[in-house]
Amino acid sequence: MEDTPTAIAAATRELLELLMAENALSAHEIVSATFTVTPDLRAAFPARAARDLGWREVPLLCATEIAVPGALPRCIRVLLHVEPGIPRTGIRHVYLRDARTLRPELGYT
């Protein structure tokens, strides 16, 4: 992914839309969201893409991950705090592209 506002927004939208679909979530079930980006992504806030998806009432926070040598580059992560209508064991975690290597046992296939 390039470090451009367009690329960051597209990747964030893809991640959020898939998370919402896989877990049958609606925006009103999201309590808050915390986004992190690796230090090589500085062109835009991922939270902007969430706002563009209509998450107007959801508190959003963006942060930069620590620069650990050898860490996966150009990575956007989101931690959603939700009130789902399903048991916790039914929640599907989504890891796209190279991020699948971070948690293969939880990743979306």
C-alpha positions, -999 to 999 in steps of 0.1 A, spaced: 0 0 0 12 35 -8 14 62 18 -13 83 2 -46 95 16 -64 76 -11 -46 43 -4 -50 46 34 -87 54 30 -93 25 6 -75 0 28 -93 11 59 -127 10 42 -119 -25 30 -110 -37 65 -140 -20 82 -165 -32 56 -153 -68 59 -153 -67 97 -188 -54 96 -200 -80 71 -182 -110 87 -197 -101 121 -231 -88 110 -224 -56 128 -241 -22 123 -226 11 133 -249 15 163 -233 -16 179 -198 0 178 -190 16 211 -156 30 199 -127 22 176 -89 26 180 -68 26 148 -31 22 147 -8 26 118 29 17 113 52 47 114 56 46 76 20 56 71 15 93 77 -6 107 48 -40 103 64 -59 93 95 -77 59 91 -105 72 113 -114 96 84 -125 65 63 -147 54 92 -163 88 93 -169 86 55 -186 53 61 -211 71 84 -196 64 118 -205 98 130 -216 89 165 -186 65 172 -156 78 192 -125 72 171 -88 73 180 -57 70 158 -22 62 170 12 52 157 26 18 165 61 15 179 88 11 153 100 -24 161 128 -36 138 115 -62 114 78 -54 121 53 -57 93 54 -24 73 25 -3 60 -1 -19 83 -34 -4 95 -50 -21 125 -83 -14 142 -96 -25 176 -134 -23 177 -152 -21 210 -186 -35 202 -219 -46 218 -226 -75 194 -257 -96 193 -237 -127 192 -214 -146 217 -178 -136 218 -168 -170 204 -188 -161 172 -168 -130 164 -147 -132 133 -113 -114 133 -101 -100 99 -65 -99 88 -59 -89 52 -29 -91 29 4 -95 47 -13 -89 81 -25 -125 79 10 -135 90 4 -118 123 -23 -141 136 -29 -169 111 -51 -187 136 -75 -158 137 -73 -145 102 -99 -142 75 -94 -167 47 
